[in-house]
Amino acid sequence: MDLRALRYFIAVLEAGSLSRAAGSLFVAQPALTAQIKKLEAELGAQLFERSHAGVAPTPAGLQLYQDARRLLSDAAAMRERIQRLPLGPEGSVTVAVPFLLASLLMGPVLTALKQSHPRVRVFVLDDLSLMVRKAMLDRRADVAILVDTPHVEGLRCRPFAREAIFLCGRDDGGTVARLLRKPPAPRGRRGRAAPARSGYAEIDFAVAAAQPLVLQSRRFSIRQSVEGAAAALGVPLNIVHEHDSARVIRSLYLSGAGFTFSPACALGDSPGGSDWLVARVTRPELPRSYTLATVADKPVDALTQVVIDALLTQAKSLIEAGRWEAEWRSRD
């Protein structure tokens, strides 16, 4: 017995005729008759008295009619209640991300959210790390990933990830490759994703600083880290080109004009090839830390939490899959 059979039964009783009910239901009369006989067999009771004038309900038929009407009404109400349930969070969230990290992370994040929460719209502000922080303080973003900023007044910050800086560029003739050291054996850390050291050779900072360098200006956080390390060691930087534009810097080092310092999140954009050099900068390392930030005096609502969860999940997945050579720092 199913709801369709009960609807057919009610239609026959209310029409008083199998032929009239068949017409209103748009089904063939033999099929409708078969359904009524099947229902009678399942219940073990005759539901209609048949005559040349039509059909009339038996006492069992009248009882079933009352029960079936209530059952169908309850089924309709249940369907409406289910359909009125929230379909998950709906609305817009603005995320501010440093532009180098955005190219690696936001594609997986937006793809995952499209599948899991199609009613959530994410607007991305990808900019310099300084401007990402300003977007949060100006409340133009709901959540942000900050660079080397563990604490900011007015923001709620939590550790996110940490990555190393690499020397990248074209090494025609392998001159710089001969100055590299072999990578150490990989080491993990209990309870967190390991900082992947996936076979990249290493180069001392002092050696890297002596190579022809194409760098952005001191407005940029990587340049500030490089300047700080050079000052601490007392070594000069051999800067041959300096430009604010990341596209110009990229064009320069791709054409072989010099080497640049690049974070691990940008290694996926490397062109590769036998003459392309990528080496982890050490002695000292130049760690680059990321912090997940929200506004301190504003509770994180369910909508924003969905996006935060996606950021955390996809970042950790990229690290564990070896697509981002970084150390997971979130306390999840």
PyMOL commands that set and color helices and strands:
alter all, ss='L'
color gray80, all
select helices_A, chain A and resi 3-15+18-25+29-43+59-84+99-116+129-137+172-174+177-179+205-210+221-233+246-254+264-269+302-320
alter helices_A, ss='H'
color red, helices_A
select strands_A, chain A and resi 48-51+54-57+91-98+120-127+143-147+155-163+165-170+201-204+213-215+239-242+260-263+276-282+288-295+326-328
alter strands_A, ss='S'
color yellow, strands_A
deselect
rebuild
show_as cartoon
